[in-house]
């Protein structure tokens, strides 16, 4: 997966960036930049995928010859709408065609991407017409099929075979028959694996502080046709430095668009309130930055200024230098999946009394008989819908905390399925069933402690690592309240930062979630244990449910965006590579 992250390199005093692997300052004021980037269109890591198609045993609709098939590929939205991705060429006189033309799609880990395939028999009178000009309602539909893109990329050979189905005979019939088989193969484009590593530095930056010096960081964005540049990468924040040199950053060529795509490199002074001061910027492509590096020349930065109704560029004394530029091929997230690595989903649910009586409609745990999911159920469904495809076993650990099970003391980590021996349930449906059952078999209590469930998840991740299993664990904690074991939770997180584990926290209800922000390090606090040890990497992402209600983004999509980067950082720290 094309990544954008810090390397190991020099430039002390910094904080880790996206996917940063520095062990010095893994919890960064840099994380406070995330919201700022999102307002400007930043998205998680992605890869360019090339789809190849073939079919067998197609239905023959021609009289004197065989069908002349073409495939139209769509993506299906949550509302059921179809958006066309592309079309293959027409293969003449074949019931088992292998199409040569590839169709490209951008793979987003955090999204459920449903692909729909329609296979048409192209009538002879339309042969010779360019495929994209063909009117589909004038062709005969041979069958249709659908699958998730994640289903394809998680297969060891990245190939799935899916049945083509359709109606035969009376159009009033609802019965669908199998009408052949479609094979879909996904290949990650080479450009997704090629990255440029750059070392940036600046000189003579403007000082925006009163009692100290500016705290600069860079944001690299690509210029797009729609207008505003879209952020693709950022550096760490360097404290108190007007002549900063940042740690190396890696920019995927595919993420940049190409080596010739114009990039905007902006230098900001960090402010914890998210209102960062622009210190200057330049516009250069990767090819231009490579020339800057080889020539050793600095580029004067500028800031836009208004002169009457016009915008002009004020050239600054400050300069941007590229001290290093190199290209290399990196292992991507999809490389690890192709090599058998899996993501294992876990969930921990808050059963403290502050959620309210589950039998009353104002409770956060209330089960609506209309079928509308409550916030806990929505978070489980949203996360599980994405993550379940990355675990071949589809058996998930599920716990509750902050409640009194029948005939027992208050527990801060009990098995959601009621078992005293094991915590796994079958699939997302199993989690939902165990959750509903637990609501009627425990007494809500308190306080809210995270330490025990994080420790339980870390123990499983540790055992998996010791057994050399190809697993990375993702713990979803859903909570309504303020945690009362903040230092114990920090200790557990610092210990877990060396393990194949990421933690997603969803806050439901209207509570003050300041402690969660501390755990997520989005205000610049260093996540440190009671013994003074600092986390080797950031493994926590937090979002309040209320912040995404009414938006197009699902409740956990913004959390999942960073998961591949955390996965790759762990693999890099451990020097784990997919075998070839």
N, C-alpha and C positions, 0 to 999 in steps of 0.2 A: 504494500500500500504506500502510495506516495506520501512521505512524511515531511514534516517541517519542524526540526527540533535542534536543540543544542547538542553539540558534541562535547568532548571532554576538554581540551584546550585551556588556555590561560585566560587571564582577565578576572582575577579574584575579586571578591566582594560582591559578586553577582548572585542572582537567584535563578532557579531553573526555569526554562521556558517550556513550550509545548513539547512533551516527550523528553525533557531535559534529563541527562544522565549524571549530572554533577552530584556528588554526594555531600557537598558542602552546605548548600542552602536549598534543599529540595522543596521547602514550603515558602512560596515566594510572594512578595508584594506584586510580582509579575502576574499572579493569578487575579489580582484586582483589575487587570486589563481585559479579562475575558468578556465582561459585560460590555465594555467599550467596543471591543472588536465585533461582538454580535450585533450591536446597533448599526454597524457598518457592513454587515453581510457576511461575517466570518462563519464558516461551517467546519465540521470535523474533517478528519482525513478521508481521502477517497482514492479510488483507483479507476483507471480506464479499462474497461473490459470489452473484448471482442468476441461476439457470438458466432459460432459456426453451426450450420443446420444440415440435417439429412433426414430422410424419411423412408419408411418401408411399408409395403402392402397398402398403398393408397387405393382408394376407390376409383375404378375406371369409368369415366363419364363419357368418353368418346366412342363412336360407333366403329369407325374404320381404323382407328389407331388407339394409342393410350393417352391418358390425361397429360396435360402440359402444365405442371404445377409451379406455383410461386407462393412464397410465404410473406405475410405481412406481420410485423412484430409491433406490439403495443405495450405500454405500461398502463396499469390499471390504478386509478386513484381510489382513495378511501370512499368516495361517493359513487364508485362504480364506473366513472367516466374513463374512456380509453383515449390515450394519446399515442399517435403513431411514432415509432422509433425509426423504422426503415423497412425496406423491402428487398428480398433477394431477387436474383434474375429469374427468368422463366426457363425451366428445363423442358425440352421438347420430348414428348413421347416416352414418359417414364413413370412407373409406379413406385420406384425406389430411388428417388433422386438424391444427389449430393450437391448442394448448392455451393458455389465458390464464393459468391459475394458475402462479405462479413457485415454484421450490424454492430455498431458500437454503442455502449451504454456506460454511464458513470455509476460505479458501485459505491453506495453509501452504507457503511456498516450499521448506522443507527436507525435506518429506515427500513420498513418492510416494503420491498419492491416486488410487486406482482407483475409477471410477464404473461401476456396473452398472445397466442399464435393462431393466425387464421391461414389455412392453406386453400388456395384457389386453383381451379382449372381455368387457364386463360384460353378463351375461344380463339380459333385460328384467325379470324378476321382482325384480331388485335395484335397479332404477332408483328414484331418490328417497331411497335410503339414503345417508347421509353417507359420503364416500369412505373415510375412515379406519376406518369400521366394517365395510367389506366384507371378507369372508373370501376370501382369494385362491385357496385350494384349491377354491373353488366356481366359479371363473371360468376361461375358456379363455385359455391363453397364446398370444398371436399371434406372439411372437418376443422375442429378447433381444439386447442389445448391450452393449459395454463400451468404455471409453477412459480415459485419464489426464486428470485435471483440468488438468495442465500442458500437455497437447496442445491443449486448448481455448484457454487464456489466451495461448498463444504464437502463435496465428493472428492475422494482421493484423486480421481482422474478428471475432475471437474466436468463430468458428463452425466446427464440424466436422460432417461428414456421415458416419455410420457405418451399416454394414449390420446389419439385424435378421436373426437366424438362428434356426433351430429345427428340430426333427424333424418330418417329415411322414410320415403313414402308420403303419407298425408301430413301436410303442414300443421294440422291441428293436433297431431300426436305429440305428447310430451316425452315420449320414450327416446332416450339417446342410445345410439349404437356405437360400438367401437369401429372406427373407420381407418385403421392403420396406426402407425406409431411414428412419433417424431423424436429425434435425438438432438439434444442441444449441448454443445460443448463451449465452455468459457475459457478464454485465454487472456491473462493479464497482459496488456500492451507493454512492450519493452520500455516505452517512455515513462511508464509509471514507476519503474525500478531505477531509472537513471536520476541521480540527484547531483546538484551542484553544491559543494561545500564552500562557504565564504567566511572570511574573518573581516568584520567591519571595525573601523575606528573613526573617531571624529576628533577634530581639534578646534579650540577656541569657541566652544559652545557658550551661548548666553547664559548668565546666571539668573535664575528665576526665584531664588530663595533669599531670605533676609539674614538668617543666622547660620546658614551653611551654603553648600553649592547645589546645583541642579542634580537630580537623580535621573539620568537619561536612559531611554530604551528606544529601540527602533521597531517600527512596524513596516513590513514590506507588503505592498498590495499590487495586484495586477489591474491594468486598465481594461475595461470591458465596454462593449458597444453601448450599453444602457447608460453610461455616464460615470457615476461615482466608482472609484477604484474599490475592488473587493480584497480585503486582507487575506493573505495566504501564509504569513509567517511573522514571528516577532522574536526579538532577542530577550535576554534577561534584563532586569533593571540593575543598573550600577549606581551605587550610593555615592553622593558627594563628589562628582567627577566631571570636570569640564573638558577633559581630553580622554574620553573613555575608549577602551578596546574591549569588545564583547567576545564571548566565547563563540566558537564556530557555530554557524547555523547551516542546516541542510535544507535546500529548497528543491522539491520534486520538479523536474522539467515539465511533467504533465500538469502539475498544479499551476505553474507559471503560465502555461499555455504553449509556449515555445521559447527558444532562446532569443527570439526577436520580439516577443511581446513586451510592450512598454510596462515597466514597473515603477511604482512610486515608493521611494524609501523616505519615510518620515521619522524624524527624531523628536521625541516628546520628553518633557520633564514629568516624572511620575507624581501623581497626587492620589492619596488613598481614597478621596471622595469620587474618583473616577473622572474628574475634570482635568485632564492632562494638558499641559501647556505645549504648544507646537514650538520647537526650537529651530526648525528648518527642515527642508526636504529637497530631494533631487528626483529627477525622472530619468531612468536608464533601463535598458533591457539587460538580460543576463549576458548577452554578447558584449554589450557596452561595459558592464562591470568586469568582465574578463579582460577587456582591453585596459581598463583602469588599473587592474591588478598587475598586468604585465608591464605597464608603463610606469607604475609607481607614483602616478600623479593623483592629487586629490581634486575632488570636484566641489566647487563652491556651492553651498546650500542657499536656498532662497525661501522667503515667506511671501504669500500673496498679500497685497495691500490694495485698498480701494482708493482710486484716484477719480473723484467725481462718480460717474456711473460705471467706470471701467475697473477691471481687475488687472493689476500689474504685479510683476515679480520684483521684490526687493532682494538684491543679491547681498549675502551676508559674508562676513569674514570667516565664519565657520566653514570647515571643509569635511567632506566624507572621503575616506580612503578604503580601498579593498586590499588588505594585506595578504590575502590568500584567496585563490580561486582554483578549485579542482573539481573534476567530475568523476563519479564512480557509480557502480551498480550496487544497490543495497538489497538486503533481504526485506521483503514486505510482509505485512500482516497475512496476505493471501498465501505467501510462500510457506508460512508456518502451518496454515490450515491444510494446504496441499500435502504437507509432511505428516499430517495426523494429529496436530495439536487441536485441542478442543477447549471451549469455554463452558464451565460448569456453574449453573445458576443456583443461588441460595437466597432465601428470604427470611427476614426476622420482623415480626409484627408486634407493635406496641399495644398491650392490653391493660394499660394503666387506667385508673378510674377517671382521670381527667377527660377521657374520650366520651364519657356519658353513658348512661344505661342503654345497652344495645337494643333493648326492646322499644325505646322511644325514638320518634322520628328526628329529634334534634341531636341524636348521638352520631358521632363520626363512624361508629360501627353499625349503624342501623342498616338492616338488609331490606331494601325496597322490594315489595312484592311485585312491582311492575317490571322488575328485571334490570332497572337502571343501577349500574354499579356505584357503590360508595367510593370515597377517595382511596381507601386501602385496596379495594378490588381493582379499581382503575389502574393504580400504580403496578400491581402484580401483572395485570393483563398486558399493559403497555411494555413493560420490561420483558416479560416472558415471551410475548409474541416475537420479539427480535431475537432473544438469546437462545430460545429452545432449539433453533436450527443448528446451533454450534455445539450441541451435545448429542452424540449418537445414542446414548443410553436413555436420555430424557427422564432421569430420576433425580429429583432435586431435594436438597436438604431444606427443611422448613421448620422454623422455631417461632415461639412466642416469648414475650418477656413482660414482667410487671404484673403478673396475675397469680391467683391462688388456684391451682388445679384441685380437683375434687379430693377431699381428705388429705390435703398436704399443705405445707407452708408456702408462702409467696416464693415464686420462682422467677429468676431473671434470665432463664434460658431453658425452656421446656419444649419437648417435641410437639409440634403442632398436630400431628396425627394421633396423639394420645398414647403412643407407644412408650414403654419405659426403656426399650432396647435400641430403637433405631429412629432416625429423623427423616429418612427419605420418603417421598411420595411420588406417585406416578404422574408425570407431566404437569402442565399448568392447571389442568382440570383437578388434579389431585391436590394442588396447593389451595385452590378455591374451595374445594369440598372440605379439606381439613380446617381451613380458616372458619368457615360457616359452622362446622361442628364444634370447634373450640369455643365459639361465642356462647354456646349453651352448656358448656362443660367446665368453664372456669369462672372464678369471681374476679372481676377487675379490681386491681389493688394499686401498688406502687412501691417505691418511687421508680423513676425512669433511669435505668442503668444500661449503658451500652457495652461496658467492659466484658461481661460474660459471653454475649453472643459473638462479639468480635474475636474473643479468645477461642471460642468453639470453632469458628470459621477458620481462624489461623492454624489451629491444631490440625484440621483436615488438610489444609493447604500444605502444611509442613510435612505431614505424612506422605502426601502425594509427591512432593518434591524429593523426599528421601527415597521413595520407591522408583524415582526416575520416570514417573508418569508424564505424559504429554498433556497436562491439564493446567488451565488457568481459571481461578475461581472468581466469581462476581457475587458479592453479598449485597442484596437490596434490603436496607433498613427503612421501614416506614414508621413514622412517629408523630405524635401530636404535641409533644411537650419539651420542656427544658430538662436536659439531662442533669443528674445530680452527682455523677461520678466523672466529672470532666477530666481530672488528672489521671484517673485510672484508665479512662478511654484513650487519652493521649499516650499513656504507656503501652496500651495494647496496640495502638496504631503504629507507633514507632517500631515495636517488635515485628509487626506484620509487614512493614514496608520492605523487608528483605524477602518476602514470600510471594508466590504467584497468586496475588489477591488484590482485587480492587473493591472499593466499598461505595455504593451509591446510597445516599440518604435523601428521602423524600419527606418533607415536613407537611403535615396536613393540619387543617384548622387555623386558628388565628393567633397562635402563640408567638412569643418573641424567640426567634431562633438564632440569637447572637452566638450561642455556643457552637452551633452548627457551622457558622461562618468562620469561627476560629479553627474548627477541625478541617474545614475546606481551605483555610489559609488565604481567603480572598481579601483580607485586610492587611496582609503583610506580616502577620505573626508567624514566628518560627514554631513548627510543631516539634516540641521537645519533651522528652520523658522526664520523670522526677529525678533521674540520675544524671541529666544533662545531655543525654544522647539525642541527636537530631535524626529525624526520619531520612532514610536514604533516598526516598522518592515520595512524591505526592500520590497517595492511593485513594483519596477521598474526593467525591464530588457531591455537592448538595444543591437541592433546588426546593423552594417552597411551592407546594401544589398551587397555592393561590396565584403565583406569578405566571403560571402557564394556562390557567383557566381562561377560556374564551379566546385563546390563540390557536393558530393552526398547528403549532408544535405540540406533540404529545407530552405527557407529564414527565417522562424520563428521557425523551429524545435528546435534550440538551446535555444530559449526563452521559449518555451512551456515546456521544460524539467523540469524547476524549478517551474512551476505553481502548481502542487499538493503539493509541499513542502510549498509554500506560503499559499495555502488554509488551510493546516493542522496547520500552525503556527497561522493563524487567529483564527481557531476553538479552539486551545489550549489557546491562550490569552484570549478569551472570555468564556472559560470553556463551550463550546458547544459540546455536545456529541450526537451521533446518538442514538435514542431511540431503545430499544430492544423489 
